[in-house]
Amino acid sequence: MTRNVGSLLRTNGCTYVVVEDESDRWEDSCGKCAMRGKACMALSAVLGECDGTLRSDKKPVHFEHYGVNF
């Protein structure tokens, strides 16, 4: 599954936005991802793919928290 860049998703009570990676450096991709360290590969069925080689639009992305959730 490919989520569009800029799209929002809500899971586990939090909202995330899909952000295109700024570069191929870890600090600009996985290093900024809100899912880092949360077994992100296991979450791909819910989140969608982040690796550009696996996405239909070929854009590498990461997920960032969106807004404030109460």
Residue, then its C-alpha position, 0 to 999 in steps of 0.5 A: m500500500t502507498r499512502n500519498v505524500g501529505s496524507l494523514l492517518r490515525t492509528n492508536g489514538c495519534t495522527y501522523v502525516v506522510v512526509e517525503d524524505e529530504s535526502d537519502r541520509w538517515e537523519d533526513s529519513c528514518g531518523k525523523c520518523a515517528m515510528r522509528g524503534k517501533a518495529c516499523m517494518a511490522l507496521s507497514a500493513v497499517l502505515g503503508e510502505c516508506d521505502g521508495t523502491l516499494r512505493s508506487d510513486k517511488k518517493p521515500v517517505h517517513f511519518e511525523h506526528y501531526g498536530v496535537n492529540f488529546 
